[in-house]
Amino acid sequence: MALRVEEAILASPVVKPSHPLDPLNADEIKQAAAIIRDHFDMGEDLRVETIDIQEPPKNLVRNFVEGSDFPRIARFNAYKRGVMGVWVGRIDLNKGEVVQKEFRENARAMVAVEEILDIERKVKDHPDFRAALAKRGLLDEVEYMAVDPWTVGSFGYEKETGRRVMNCFIWMRTFPLDNYYAHPVDGLHVLVDLATAEIIEVTDHFAEKGDYIPVPREPRNYDSALLKDFRKPSSRLDVVQPDGAGFVVEGNKVTWENWDFRVGFNGREGLTLHCVAYTHNDVRRPIMYRGSIAEMVVPYGTPERSHYRKNVFDNGELGFGRMANSLELGCDCLGVIHYFDAVVPTLFGEPRTIKNAICLHEEDAGLSWKHYDMRTERTEVRRARKLVISSISTIGNYEYASYWYLHQDGRIEYEMKATGIINTAACWPGQPGKWGTEVAPGIVGHIHQHVFCARLDMEVDGPNNTVVECDTVAEPMGSAENPYGNAFYVVQKPLKTELEARRDFDFAKQRYWKIVNPEKKNWVGTPVGFKLETPSAIQAFTHPDSPSGKRGRFIQHHLWVTPYHPEERYPAGEFVNQSTGDDSVETWSDQNRPIENTDIVLWHSFGLHHLPRPEDHPVQPCVVCGFKLMPNGFFDQNPVIDLPPEKNMASCSASAKKSDCCH
C-alpha cells in the first residue's frame, strides 16, 4: 500500500461549469482554498483534505434550464497540522464566503500522499530502526529499504489515542529497478504519527528469539527493462472507426445511441455517473440519478504479527480519485477515445490536474440477437456495441480498473478489474502456514478479500421506486401442484422498511432484486423495473463485532436499501481513518425508515475472494468482479429490435464476397 503520486500539475485550461453537477474546476478549487485560508487562522499549518462539489438538490437539477444561473457550493474538510479533528464546511463560491462549518474533534482526515512522502526517510534515519536492521545483518542495505505505511484501523491501543497513525511494513530492493515486493523483510514494523512525523515505536516480532525469516533474494521482476524473453508478437489487432466515434460529448454530458448521462469525478470516489437515462419511442426515461463505487475494503485473513491490522479502506482512507492514473492511448484504452481530465486539491489546496483520468470509448459487444428460420431459411442477426466509461487508480501495490458499460439494449454493467502486485510476506521456504499460499520460494501471499460497495441512487421512470425481492421456489415433489417434480416459480416480495432490506444473495433460490416504479406500468400491466444481478456477491469472513468488522459492517450484507438522504454518502461513514464504525449504512438503516414507493438508494456489496496463486506473482493478471442492472419490464419488447441489419465489412476476409461474409 505504498503511495505514489506524479508531480503536481496545475489545472489548465479551465473549463467554465455549465451545469449544476459539473465538478469543481481549477479556478473554483483555488478560490475555495483561498477562502478557507482567510477564514481559518492556521497559517502554514492549514491542511486540506477535501474540496469538491456540493451536489445541489435533485429538483434543481431535474428542472435546470441550460444557460440559467445555478449555485456553486463547495464542500471542504480542513484541519491543522499536528492537531486532532477536522473542520467540515461549505463555501458559497458565488458569494465568496464560508456559509457553514462544524468541527468534528474525533475525526481523522484521509491520508494524503504529501503527508507521508518523507516517512521513509525518517524511518531509515531512526536509530531504533537501524538497530533492528543491524541485528538482522541488513544495515548495509538500508538505502534499498522500501517503507510502506498502512492505515491501522481502531484496536483501542492507548499509544494511538488522539493520534493519526500509520503502521509501516518493510520490503527491500536489491537494485534500483527491482520489484521490492519480492523481498519482504517480514516481522519488522514501524508505528508513525502521521501528523507530527514522530516514530512512536519500532517492533521486530522475531528479535526476542532471533529466528528471523530470511529475506527472499531471488529477483521476481515484471518491468520490461529487466525482462528478456518475450513471446513473439501476434498479428495486429486494431480498433478502427473510420467514421469517428458514435458518441457526442458536450462538456460533461455524453449522448450515445439511446443513452444520455453526465460524467462526474471527485477525490474520494473517483469516477461517478449522473442522470443516466434511456430514450425510447421518443420518450426520455430516467434510470439512475447517480452511480458510484462509494467504498471498498480489503480485509486480510491472517492473525500473524502485524498483518492482522491490514484492513484498508482504499476509498475512505486514501481516495480512488486522488490516486487515479493518467491513461494512455494504445495501452489503457483503444479506439476513438474521448478523455476527461480531473482536478483534485493538493494537501495545501492547490488544484492538481490528472490528465486523461477518465476514458470514454466504444467496444464491440458480440451478438445482440440472432435467429435462423429453418422454414424460410432466412437468418436475422444483429451485432452489439457498448459504451465504456473507465478510470484506473493505483493504491500502493494494487491497481483497480473501474469500468461502467452502457449497452444498446438498456443494460448498465459495472466491472472492476484488479491487477498490480499482491501484498507479500516472507515465510520459511515450503512453510507458508495456513493463512496463505507460497507464491514463490520464501514468499507468501495471505488470503484476503476485496469488497466494494456500489451506491446506486435509482430513479426508474421517476423518483419513487420500490425494491422487490424475487426468489425461485419449487412445490414439494408429488404435491397436487407438482405431480411430476418439475414445477417451480418466482415469489416476489416488496421490501418495505430498511431492516427488511438488509438482504443477502441466496443461490438456492436464485435470488435477485428488482427496482420497480409502482406508478408506471408496461403494456402487460406490471410495474416497469430494472433487475439487479449480483454475480460477485461474496461471503464476508471478518466477524462483524471484531475491531476491523465494526468499521466495515457494509460487507455483512449484499444489499442495503435506504431512503435518499444527501448526507448519507459513504457506507463506512464520512471519516473512515481510524474510525469505530459509529457512522455507517448499518447505523442509518437502524432507523428502519420506510423505503416503499419513495426516493431510494441501493448499496450493493460485491467483490473478490482471493487466495493468491503462484500465477498472481510477480504481477497479477486482471481478476474481475461486478454487477448488472438489466431492464425487467422496463420495455414492452426487445428494445434493440430496431438495430439496422448492417454487416461489418472491415471484418470480412479479402477473398470473401461482401454479400456472403457475415452469414
FENMOSUL-V21324 format. One record per run of one state. SS is the DSSP state (2 for helix, 1 for strand, 0 for the rest). FROM is the first residue (numbers start at 1). LEN is the number of residues. If there is no record, write none. Layout:
# FENMOSUL-V21324
SS/FROM/LEN + SS/FROM/LEN
This chain:
# FENMOSUL-V21324
0/1/25 + 2/26/14 + 0/40/3 + 2/43/3 + 1/46/8 + 0/54/4 + 2/58/5 + 0/63/10 + 1/73/8 + 0/81/5 + 1/86/7 + 0/93/4 + 1/97/8 + 0/105/8 + 2/113/4 + 0/117/2 + 2/119/7 + 0/126/1 + 2/127/10 + 0/137/2 + 2/139/6 + 1/145/7 + 0/152/6 + 2/158/3 + 0/161/4 + 1/165/8 + 0/173/7 + 2/180/3 + 0/183/1 + 1/184/10 + 0/194/4 + 1/198/7 + 0/205/42 + 1/247/4 + 0/251/2 + 1/253/4 + 0/257/2 + 1/259/8 + 0/267/3 + 1/270/11 + 0/281/2 + 1/283/18 + 0/301/6 + 2/307/3 + 0/310/1 + 1/311/2 + 0/313/1 + 2/314/5 + 0/319/5 + 1/324/1 + 0/325/4 + 1/329/1 + 0/330/3 + 1/333/1 + 0/334/4 + 1/338/8 + 0/346/5 + 1/351/23 + 0/374/4 + 1/378/18 + 0/396/2 + 1/398/10 + 0/408/4 + 1/412/9 + 0/421/4 + 1/425/2 + 0/427/1 + 1/428/1 + 0/429/2 + 1/431/1 + 0/432/4 + 1/436/5 + 0/441/2 + 1/443/4 + 0/447/1 + 1/448/11 + 0/459/6 + 1/465/10 + 0/475/13 + 1/488/7 + 0/495/2 + 1/497/1 + 0/498/5 + 1/503/1 + 0/504/3 + 2/507/3 + 0/510/2 + 1/512/10 + 0/522/5 + 1/527/7 + 0/534/13 + 2/547/5 + 0/552/1 + 2/553/4 + 0/557/2 + 1/559/5 + 0/564/21 + 2/585/5 + 0/590/4 + 1/594/1 + 0/595/3 + 1/598/1 + 0/599/1 + 1/600/11 + 0/611/3 + 2/614/3 + 0/617/3 + 1/620/12 + 0/632/17 + 2/649/3 + 0/652/12
